[in-house]
Amino acid sequence: MSVKAFKLVSAVEREMLMGDKNYINIECIECCGKNLYIGTNDCFIYHFLLDEKISTAGKITFAATKQLHKYLGLKKPVSELKAASALTRLLVLCDNTITLVNMMNLEPVPTGARIKGAVTFALNENPVSGDPFCVEVCIISVKRRTIQMFMVFEDRVQIVKEVFTPEQPCAVAVDGYYLCLALTTQYIILNYNTGASQDLFPYCSDEKRPIVKRIGRQEFLLAGPGGLGMFATVDGISQRAPVHWSENVIGAALCFPYVVALDDEFITVHSMLDQQQKQTLPFKEGHILQDFEGKVIVATNKGVYILVPLPLEKQIQDLLASHRVEEALVLAKGARRNIPKEKFQVMYKRILQQAGFIQFAQLQFLEAKELFRSGQLDVRELISLYPFLLPTSSSFIRSHPPLHEYADLNQLTQGDQEKMTKCKRFLMSYLNEVRSTEVANGYKEDIDTALLKLYAEANHESLLDLLVSENFCLLTDSAAWLEKHKKYFALGLLYHYNGQDAAALQLWVKIVDGDIQDSTRSDLYEYIVDFLTFCPDQDLVWKYSEWVLEKNEQVGIQIFTKRPLEEQEKTNFKPDDIVSCLNKYPKARVKYLEHLVLERKIEKEKYHTHLAVLYLEAILQLKSVTTDNCTETTELLFKLRSLLQKSDLYRIHFILDKIQGTDLHMESAILYGKLEEHEKALHILVHKLKDFHAAEEYCMWNSENRDVQYRRRLFHMLLSVYLNPGTSDCALVMAAVDLLNNHAAEFDAALVLEVVPDSWSVQLLSPFLAGAVRQSIHTKRMTQTALGLAQAENLIYRHEKVKQKGTPILLSDKKVCQVCQNPFCEPVFVRYPNGGVVHTHCAANRHLNSNTTHHSSSSSNKT
Amino acid sequence: MIRAGGREGGSRPAAGRAGPSRAAMKKPDGKVVLLGDMNVGKTSLLHRYMERRFQETVSTVGGAFYLKQWGPYNISIWDTAGREQFHGLGSMYCRGAAAVILTYDVNSLQSLTELEERFLALTDSASADCIFAIVGNKSVASCSSKVRKQVRAEDKMCFETSAKTGYKVDYLFETVFEMVVPIIVRQKAEGPPQTVDITDYKPAKRTKSGCCA
């Protein structure tokens, strides 16, 4: 697992430093801006200017030009160099003394300011003084267990604090008031202001050289046991997991997001983001590794090299190229703070998309989907992987540089059908998910067309749902595809959605007729009927009406009968046209007429008569075929009777003519009834049919909504039919008795008693008589009650009248008419019941002009 | 691993799955540390909980940590190295911890005694109201080991888990998290945290800047 995060570039060759003097070794380096300083073991300081050059191929090289070299004259090695650019001073540690020299000419400051007795020192990069022309320096003193803090100015130094440590310190780093110290047996954090100390962890500094490196505000990187690079904050907490170096690590540096470490043989690069080792660069005899303002410099005894970080984007691309998605994403996220926001967002989106395609290619669909979503992938990128899915008209061109390495799905799956199916299934669900989101904006056509194609190919049931709901499928592309996959029903839906109902119907009719095969719907015929029923295109309905009726009259007629009512009334579906069109289809015609007469209640004699005739013909037809009453006949008879009874519009004589000579007595009775020829009707019922119950019923329904007299007349008529002296049928007599006894209320008892034969016993008629007497008494009492009530009412009015008369009305000159406001000159006036007094002519005018008659209606006139 | 909270155990889609790597992204509100002898299954427990699967792991070097969203809080869970070599680091890891999960192997009495002898002392640096959970890992639900009898089973902060089967692993972590939340709330209420929020950081004047030279 490796990333190319850094490239090692030579900066200062050995020839430039020492020529052929092999005894000269590099002891320390410092880099500040372009200035590179090198301290040697023979007490020289070299000053170089580093120039970064980028070749046209993007290759970075460094050219060092030597500015100066300066002998310090001590024959001791220069052990440490630190630049303080704000003071243009270079702090030089040599022979346990820190001297200040000018950064440019390397001359010591004239005041000779120096710090004596320093074993090693560190600058406080998070100074506490706030003085920009002052550098805070912390030294490990030559005195046992002593740390000293100094303020270093341009030409003087000033001791600030001296603190003692529990053990001998051997390395130090500073941040604010916090010292991070490597002691003999452990690391500690020491606040030199408060003196508070915090143990970090044990470490044997005698065995292995400790590393204390400030890596940011209040955080340090320390060499830990077992070659661990430990992170610790000033609170003594580790906020990052450790990185794992080799046991003999010499130095460490930080170049976000990487921790670089040096050992005898290698430079290793770990990511601070996931603690993984990312890169290993062979590097022998290295002994210095330091970072200077983001520049990582490594040195052997003889030469200086620079670790040039590769652009993060390049690193990320390399990771993606080796399919290390997770790491690439971590690195990209980690890079957020190093890259301008807009640039980062564009870059990060792209990385997410690329990562998505990598996961996709590994069939990690869940992961891929999430990445596509968060990367706001143009869905067409994904669709375009699948051959033929994008509509031919689509203007889509894959992004450049490409987001992935695949030409198409065939290449990606290497022809593996199972994988291919999985990929297709994924795209289906993905497109279905995004099609209604903002992701789809702008390419809804492409998405829906692709989805349609996938559904059609996979024989997916959602195909129909897609087509019947709002969609943006492109017609030509989709039609060709559906045809190819023999999805004719769906194709019809597509045509319909695009307003081409004629084409849709043509297809469907072909399916029903078996000209083309598509078993999507077994009830396609009913579907077509339903479709035509709600089809606003009349021509189309007419065109297919014959086909529909031909198939099934009963169902087919729905295209006329089930149409939305308001539409039926508005459009040119004229009942006459339809009826005449239906001549060929008797069953449909009956259904339609029933629809007109019974459901829509159209009051036209034509339809009512026509329907009655059709019923009649059908019944006669059936009767001529079979003798026994089948259910169909019964049903028809029932319908006919019901029509004849309820409707008043048909031509009675016409029907009666037709019915003459048949055995439809009941029906003819109804017809006679309609003609008010009740005697005839009742005669038929009683004598021909001998259906006394029907006769009674007849009297009932014929007198419905009529007055009592009419009803009585009918019942008396029936009674006289029963008691016709011409017949002495016992059954009729019984019927008469029953009639009287059961319907006592319907008769005028006095009249009945006249007709009833004298031979009948009172016993026989006792229920009737009792009923009649009761009725009579009831009537009498009702009348008395009414009389009483009327008298009471009369009394009230009389009372009113007396009251009105009781109070005199005084009329004087001072009273004025309420209408014209003039005084009364004559004694005649009109008084309204509410007390208002007006002139007679005013009242008369008012009578004419207004309708407020309730006042004047009860007005009284008094002189 | 982002989780909306609650106790449901389903694993989330991939984008949320980022191992120790995401740790640097968010500032944790509380810390839970796994301690215990080497080879008792600390890493496996954590792995089982975070990644929902069991996987043979190599011996942990140093330590690693995961960030877990628990309700509105980010809880960092530190996996420590059990090896003697890294023992010295334990106390730093435990510093300020809201909970310590002391782990032993139910098949090894030694690993239980080690907890008391070696690891308990490390927790001195933990938060004063730190919660302790004792976990016997590698439990086979059906059998009862000798070691189990050493631990008072009625104590509700004693668990037996199996990282391999996932037995009671969620229960362990979720119980601990539930108890850690009040500590976090209390710590937050007690004023500014000891650590400095870097996002609030305003760059100080830099001594070593070239412009004023």
Interface residues (C-beta under 8 A of the other chain):
Chain A: C32 G33 A83 A84 S85 A86 L87 T88 M103 L123 E125 N126 P127 G130 P132 F133 C134 V135 E136 Q186 D199 L200 F201 P202 Y203 G216 R217 Q218 G224 P225 G226 L228 M230 A232 T233 D235 G236 I237 S238 Q239 R240 A241 P242 V243 H244 M272 L273 D274 Q275 E293 E326 E327 L329 V330 K333 G334 Q359 Q364 L366 E367 K369 E370 L371 S374
Chain B: P13 A14 A15 A18 G19 P20 S21 R22 A23 A24 M25 P28 V61 G62 G63 A64 F65 W78 R83 Q85 F86 G88 L89 S91 M92 Y93 R95 G96 S125 Q194 T195 V196 I198 Y201 A204 K205 R206 T207 K208 S209 G210 C212 A213
